[in-house]
């Protein structure tokens, strides 16, 4: 169950939380409405997660969303969804996050003209190898990475609350009302940052305690994510003020620099790189299971539906996913 929580938290908390608070602050134009957007995003995400908790309790399957769609609408429509995940959604996320990791690593250890791409290829190959060893190994790595990622965000929270923004920057809550369109746009950014909790469905058949245990796993995961997001936003608001937060291109780096100096900013780069790693590994775990489920339903794709019982890994599906991600890189 702890590994399942780490996978969900790792997928949801990515590099986005280091960027979106500034965007939400700029769009909402008010500290109160800004925080209300984050609360609304949390409530909507938790409502969706509760729906998934019920689905996974009744239809636990390694195929997750794919299996739900197959049961409801048949295998032809569900195939389109699984194909999109295999070719673009999961593999595109892996490739993009690998470049994020490569960008930050290139600042510390440059590897030439194509340094980011080289780092991206290397990390995809490395994490694929870890997942091929087995779910126990990849799960332990996921738990460790998630802990470091959360520690990084808590460091941002400590930094934000340890400094004081100028008096002129003290946020006034609900002093104005943003246009409905901008309020909606702020919510879009928030929901994107909360995105990924639905991937919990792909591990529902493998969680210890049976499918029913997915309810507390999902709720604990969303509860932790909501708490962390609210603390980060309040800390950034306290440290930079609403105007400073809205104008900042790297708010978390700014507060880390103000609180801890250059070392703090360098540490944040490491935390962002680890956040990317956490999301890549989690996406590999759940994405390969989607490919496995799709292949299991179609005779032509049956060779991809091989499962290593000892390792607890869909080997061919994982290799296919990684090859597509490498091609995108």
PEZI-V974890 format. One record per backbone hydrogen bond with DSSP energy under -0.5 kcal/mol. NH is the residue of the N-H (numbers start at 1). CO is the residue of the C=O. E is the energy in kcal/mol with one decimal. If there is no record, write none. Layout:
nh=NH co=CO e=E
nh=NH co=CO e=E
//
This chain:
nh=5 co=1 e=-2.3
nh=6 co=2 e=-2.2
nh=7 co=3 e=-2.3
nh=8 co=4 e=-2.3
nh=9 co=5 e=-2.9
nh=10 co=6 e=-2.3
nh=11 co=7 e=-2.0
nh=12 co=8 e=-2.4
nh=13 co=9 e=-2.7
nh=14 co=12 e=-1.4
nh=17 co=14 e=-0.8
nh=18 co=15 e=-1.4
nh=19 co=16 e=-2.0
nh=20 co=16 e=-3.1
nh=22 co=19 e=-0.9
nh=23 co=19 e=-1.0
nh=24 co=20 e=-3.0
nh=25 co=21 e=-2.2
nh=26 co=22 e=-2.3
nh=27 co=23 e=-2.2
nh=28 co=24 e=-2.6
nh=29 co=25 e=-2.1
nh=31 co=172 e=-0.7
nh=34 co=30 e=-2.4
nh=35 co=31 e=-2.2
nh=36 co=32 e=-2.2
nh=37 co=33 e=-1.9
nh=38 co=34 e=-1.3
nh=39 co=35 e=-2.1
nh=40 co=36 e=-2.9
nh=41 co=37 e=-2.4
nh=42 co=38 e=-1.9
nh=43 co=39 e=-2.5
nh=44 co=40 e=-2.6
nh=45 co=41 e=-2.2
nh=46 co=42 e=-2.7
nh=47 co=43 e=-2.3
nh=48 co=44 e=-2.3
nh=49 co=45 e=-2.6
nh=50 co=46 e=-2.2
nh=51 co=47 e=-1.6
nh=52 co=48 e=-2.1
nh=53 co=49 e=-2.3
nh=54 co=50 e=-1.8
nh=55 co=51 e=-2.2
nh=56 co=52 e=-3.2
nh=57 co=53 e=-1.3
nh=58 co=54 e=-1.6
nh=59 co=55 e=-3.2
nh=61 co=201 e=-0.6
nh=64 co=61 e=-1.6
nh=64 co=201 e=-0.5
nh=66 co=63 e=-1.7
nh=68 co=64 e=-2.0
nh=69 co=65 e=-2.5
nh=70 co=66 e=-2.2
nh=71 co=67 e=-2.5
nh=72 co=68 e=-2.1
nh=73 co=69 e=-3.2
nh=74 co=69 e=-0.6
nh=74 co=70 e=-1.5
nh=78 co=74 e=-1.5
nh=79 co=75 e=-1.4
nh=80 co=76 e=-1.2
nh=81 co=77 e=-1.3
nh=82 co=78 e=-2.5
nh=83 co=79 e=-2.9
nh=84 co=80 e=-2.0
nh=85 co=81 e=-2.2
nh=86 co=82 e=-2.4
nh=87 co=83 e=-2.5
nh=88 co=84 e=-2.4
nh=89 co=84 e=-2.4
nh=90 co=85 e=-1.7
nh=91 co=85 e=-1.1
nh=92 co=88 e=-1.8
nh=93 co=89 e=-1.6
nh=94 co=90 e=-2.4
nh=95 co=91 e=-2.4
nh=96 co=92 e=-2.6
nh=97 co=93 e=-2.7
nh=98 co=94 e=-2.0
nh=99 co=95 e=-1.6
nh=100 co=96 e=-1.9
nh=101 co=97 e=-2.5
nh=102 co=98 e=-2.4
nh=103 co=99 e=-2.9
nh=104 co=100 e=-1.8
nh=105 co=101 e=-2.5
nh=106 co=102 e=-2.2
nh=107 co=103 e=-0.8
nh=108 co=104 e=-0.8
nh=108 co=105 e=-0.5
nh=109 co=105 e=-3.7
nh=115 co=112 e=-1.4
nh=118 co=114 e=-2.4
nh=119 co=115 e=-2.7
nh=120 co=116 e=-2.3
nh=121 co=117 e=-2.7
nh=122 co=118 e=-2.4
nh=123 co=119 e=-2.5
nh=124 co=120 e=-1.9
nh=125 co=121 e=-2.2
nh=126 co=122 e=-2.5
nh=127 co=123 e=-2.5
nh=128 co=124 e=-1.9
nh=129 co=125 e=-2.2
nh=130 co=126 e=-2.0
nh=131 co=127 e=-2.2
nh=132 co=128 e=-2.1
nh=133 co=129 e=-1.5
nh=134 co=130 e=-1.0
nh=135 co=311 e=-2.8
nh=138 co=134 e=-2.3
nh=139 co=135 e=-2.3
nh=140 co=136 e=-2.1
nh=141 co=137 e=-2.3
nh=142 co=138 e=-2.3
nh=143 co=139 e=-2.3
nh=144 co=140 e=-2.3
nh=145 co=141 e=-2.7
nh=146 co=142 e=-2.5
nh=147 co=143 e=-2.1
nh=148 co=144 e=-2.0
nh=149 co=145 e=-2.6
nh=150 co=146 e=-2.6
nh=151 co=147 e=-2.3
nh=152 co=148 e=-2.2
nh=153 co=149 e=-1.9
nh=154 co=150 e=-2.5
nh=155 co=151 e=-2.0
nh=156 co=152 e=-1.5
nh=157 co=153 e=-2.1
nh=158 co=154 e=-2.7
nh=159 co=155 e=-2.4
nh=160 co=156 e=-2.7
nh=161 co=157 e=-2.1
nh=162 co=158 e=-1.3
nh=163 co=159 e=-0.7
nh=165 co=238 e=-1.3
nh=169 co=166 e=-1.9
nh=170 co=167 e=-1.5
nh=173 co=171 e=-0.6
nh=175 co=172 e=-0.7
nh=178 co=176 e=-0.5
nh=183 co=179 e=-2.4
nh=184 co=180 e=-2.1
nh=185 co=181 e=-1.9
nh=186 co=182 e=-2.5
nh=187 co=183 e=-1.8
nh=188 co=184 e=-1.8
nh=189 co=185 e=-1.9
nh=190 co=186 e=-1.9
nh=191 co=187 e=-2.9
nh=192 co=188 e=-2.2
nh=193 co=189 e=-1.6
nh=194 co=190 e=-1.6
nh=195 co=191 e=-0.8
nh=197 co=194 e=-0.8
nh=199 co=196 e=-1.7
nh=200 co=197 e=-1.7
nh=201 co=198 e=-1.7
nh=202 co=199 e=-1.5
nh=203 co=200 e=-1.4
nh=204 co=201 e=-1.1
nh=206 co=203 e=-1.3
nh=207 co=203 e=-0.7
nh=210 co=207 e=-1.4
nh=213 co=210 e=-1.7
nh=214 co=211 e=-2.0
nh=215 co=212 e=-1.4
nh=217 co=213 e=-1.6
nh=218 co=214 e=-2.8
nh=219 co=215 e=-2.3
nh=220 co=216 e=-2.8
nh=221 co=217 e=-2.1
nh=222 co=218 e=-2.5
nh=223 co=219 e=-2.3
nh=224 co=220 e=-2.5
nh=225 co=221 e=-2.4
nh=226 co=222 e=-2.6
nh=227 co=223 e=-2.3
nh=228 co=224 e=-2.5
nh=229 co=225 e=-2.6
nh=230 co=226 e=-2.5
nh=231 co=227 e=-2.2
nh=232 co=228 e=-2.5
nh=233 co=229 e=-2.3
nh=234 co=230 e=-2.4
nh=235 co=231 e=-2.4
nh=236 co=232 e=-2.5
nh=237 co=233 e=-2.3
nh=238 co=234 e=-2.2
nh=239 co=235 e=-2.6
nh=240 co=236 e=-2.4
nh=241 co=236 e=-0.5
nh=241 co=237 e=-1.5
nh=242 co=169 e=-0.8
nh=244 co=240 e=-0.7
nh=245 co=241 e=-2.5
nh=246 co=242 e=-2.5
nh=247 co=243 e=-2.0
nh=248 co=244 e=-1.2
nh=252 co=18 e=-0.6
nh=254 co=250 e=-2.3
nh=255 co=251 e=-2.3
nh=256 co=252 e=-2.1
nh=257 co=253 e=-2.4
nh=258 co=254 e=-2.4
nh=259 co=255 e=-2.0
nh=260 co=256 e=-2.9
nh=261 co=257 e=-1.8
nh=263 co=260 e=-0.5
nh=264 co=261 e=-0.6
nh=265 co=261 e=-1.4
nh=266 co=262 e=-2.4
nh=267 co=263 e=-2.4
nh=268 co=264 e=-1.9
nh=269 co=265 e=-1.7
nh=270 co=266 e=-1.5
nh=271 co=267 e=-2.1
nh=272 co=268 e=-2.7
nh=273 co=269 e=-2.1
nh=274 co=270 e=-2.2
nh=275 co=271 e=-2.3
nh=276 co=272 e=-2.0
nh=277 co=273 e=-2.1
nh=278 co=274 e=-2.8
nh=279 co=275 e=-2.0
nh=280 co=276 e=-2.4
nh=281 co=277 e=-2.6
nh=282 co=278 e=-2.0
nh=283 co=279 e=-2.5
nh=284 co=280 e=-2.3
nh=285 co=281 e=-2.0
nh=286 co=282 e=-2.1
nh=287 co=283 e=-2.7
nh=288 co=284 e=-1.9
nh=289 co=285 e=-0.8
nh=290 co=286 e=-1.3
nh=291 co=287 e=-1.8
nh=292 co=288 e=-2.1
nh=293 co=289 e=-2.2
nh=294 co=290 e=-2.2
nh=295 co=291 e=-2.5
nh=296 co=292 e=-1.9
nh=297 co=293 e=-0.9
nh=297 co=294 e=-0.9
nh=298 co=294 e=-0.6
nh=298 co=295 e=-0.8
nh=301 co=298 e=-0.8
nh=302 co=299 e=-1.3
nh=304 co=301 e=-2.2
nh=305 co=302 e=-1.7
nh=306 co=303 e=-0.5
nh=308 co=313 e=-2.9
nh=309 co=307 e=-1.0
nh=312 co=308 e=-2.4
nh=313 co=308 e=-1.4
nh=315 co=313 e=-1.5
nh=317 co=304 e=-0.6
nh=318 co=314 e=-2.3
nh=319 co=315 e=-2.4
nh=320 co=316 e=-2.5
nh=321 co=317 e=-2.1
nh=322 co=318 e=-2.1
nh=323 co=319 e=-2.3
nh=324 co=320 e=-2.1
nh=325 co=321 e=-2.3
nh=326 co=322 e=-2.7
nh=327 co=323 e=-2.0
nh=328 co=324 e=-2.1
nh=329 co=325 e=-2.2
//
